Amino acid sequence: MSYDTEHVRNAGNTPRTITGLPTFTELLENPSLADLYTSIKRAETVTALELVETTTVSKKTVYDYLHKLEQAGLISKVGNEAGTAVYTAEEFELTLTVRETEVSITPKIIEVIAQKTEYPAIERVLEDHGIVTFALAHDLVKAHSEGDVTIRQIANLIDLSPGTTYDLADALYSILDLGDDDSTPTTYTPDDFDEDEGEHLEEYTDK
C-alpha cells in the first residue's frame, strides 16, 4: 500500500495506529492522571508502591494510570526495586492547532492542570475558554512575574475579566513558585490597574 497526501507520505507499510492520543487528551481533563504524571516527573524516578502510598486515588487506579501512561509513552520503566517497578517520566510536547492558533502542551501545562480542583480559577478558565486561552494566560503570567506585562494587559489580551485574570495569576504564582519569595501579583488587583496599556500589550498582540 502506498499513499501520498498533504500530511502523510509513505510506501509499502500500513500506517500504525496512534494509541497514545486519548491519554494526552485525558491529561488535560483528568487532574488525578495529570497529578500522577507530574508526581513521577518531579521525583525523577519513583516506584509504583511509593505512588500508591502518596496518591489520593485507589491502588487499582494507580496501576491503571501507570499502564495507560506507559502505553502512551509518557512514562517508562527503568528498573525494579523490592519487587515493584521503578518509573521515570518522559518529556513531551504535543502541538495542536485550534482555530488557526497553534498551542503546545508540555509537562509544565500538565503540572498546573493537575491542581485545577484546588484552584477554581484554573478550572473555570479551562472549561469556559479552552486550552488555547489557558496556555496563553500561563505564559503571560510568567511574563508578568518578570515585570513585562500587567494583569490588566493580560485580561485585555485574552478577553478575561480582571477578577478572573487576577485569580488565575494568583494560582499560577503559587503553583509555579513565580517571582521572589514574597512575590505575588498583588501589585495589580482588580481594583487597582494601570490604565496605560503601553507598548507591552502591542508586543504580545503582534505575536
Rosetta blueprint (number, residue, H / E / L):
1 M L
2 S E
3 Y E
4 D E
5 T L
6 E L
7 H L
8 V L
9 R E
10 N E
11 A E
12 G L
13 N L
14 T L
15 P L
16 R L
17 T L
18 I L
19 T L
20 G L
21 L H
22 P H
23 T H
24 F H
25 T H
26 E H
27 L H
28 L H
29 E H
30 N L
31 P H
32 S H
33 L H
34 A H
35 D H
36 L H
37 Y H
38 T H
39 S H
40 I H
41 K H
42 R H
43 A H
44 E L
45 T L
46 V E
47 T E
48 A H
49 L H
50 E H
51 L H
52 V H
53 E H
54 T H
55 T L
56 T L
57 V L
58 S L
59 K H
60 K H
61 T H
62 V H
63 Y H
64 D H
65 Y H
66 L H
67 H H
68 K H
69 L H
70 E H
71 Q H
72 A L
73 G L
74 L L
75 I E
76 S E
77 K E
78 V E
79 G E
80 N E
81 E E
82 A L
83 G L
84 T E
85 A E
86 V E
87 Y E
88 T E
89 A E
90 E L
91 E L
92 F L
93 E L
94 L E
95 T E
96 L E
97 T E
98 V E
99 R L
100 E L
101 T E
102 E E
103 V E
104 S E
105 I E
106 T L
107 P H
108 K H
109 I H
110 I H
111 E H
112 V H
113 I H
114 A L
115 Q L
116 K L
117 T L
118 E L
119 Y L
120 P H
121 A H
122 I H
123 E H
124 R H
125 V H
126 L H
127 E H
128 D H
129 H H
130 G H
131 I H
132 V H
133 T H
134 F H
135 A H
136 L H
137 A H
138 H H
139 D H
140 L H
141 V H
142 K H
143 A H
144 H H
145 S H
146 E L
147 G L
148 D L
149 V L
150 T L
151 I H
152 R H
153 Q H
154 I H
155 A H
156 N H
157 L H
158 I H
159 D L
160 L L
161 S L
162 P H
163 G H
164 T H
165 T H
166 Y H
167 D H
168 L H
169 A H
170 D H
171 A H
172 L H
173 Y H
174 S H
175 I H
176 L H
177 D L
178 L L
179 G L
180 D L
181 D L
182 D L
183 S L
184 T L
185 P H
186 T H
187 T H
188 Y L
189 T E
190 P L
191 D L
192 D E
193 F L
194 D L
195 E L
196 D L
197 E L
198 G H
199 E H
200 H H
201 L H
202 E H
203 E H
204 Y H
205 T H
206 D H
207 K L
